[in-house]
Amino acid sequence: MPTARDEVLARIRLALRSPAPASTTPTSTGPATTGPASTEPASTGPASTGLDTASPRDGDADGVPRGYRTQGDLDTQLLLELLAERLRDYGCTVRRTVPGEVMTAVGEALGRRGARRIVVPPDST
């Protein structure tokens, strides 16, 4: 499974391969482009996370492909594991806990970081 960094870089490389629109205003009935653009995802793109992508929308005046993710087929546990892995890739510490113990876990983590006071909104409990 690619790291979050690998996926971001793959998306940047894919975007750089696609030519920019010739203008922001269409000169004919279709979007303006400077040449053929690939709309295929890179090998480390959305398919690697088990997510589907939408087809580009018709009528986009700027000629930018709109292959946004609309749903995924990963279950909740796999999504949480993927999130934790990507957070660790960025140097974050990940602590897993059950929903009823979140406040305790956050308090312990803040205490280990030296926090002596925190502000909590009144409706957060």
C-alpha positions, 0 to 999 in steps of 0.5 A, a space after each residue: 500500500 503506498 504511503 500518503 506521500 507517495 499518493 500525493 506525489 503521484 497525483 501531482 505527477 498526474 496533474 502535471 502531465 495534463 495540459 492546462 486549459 488554453 483559456 478560462 473562456 470557451 471559444 467554441 461549444 466545448 471546453 478549451 484545451 491545448 492538447 490531449 489530457 489523460 484522465 486515467 488515475 496513476 497506479 497509486 491513485 484512487 484505485 489503491 484505496 478502494 474508492 470509486 471515482 465519478 466521471 468528469 461532469 459535462 459542460 465544465 467550461 474550464 476543461 478540468 477533469 472532475 474525477 472526484 471520489 464519491 464512495 469507497 468499498 473499504 469497511 470502517 476498520 480498514 479506513 481507520 487503519 489507512 487513516 492511522 497509517 497516513 497520519 503516522 507517515 506525517 509524523 503524528 502519534 496515533 492513539 486508538 480508543 473506544 468512543 466512551 473514553 475519548 475525553 480521558 484519552 485526550 486528557 492523558 495525551 494533553 497531560 503528557 504534552 505538558 498542558 495544564 489548562 484547556 478550554 472546552 465548549 460547554 456543549 462538547 460532552 
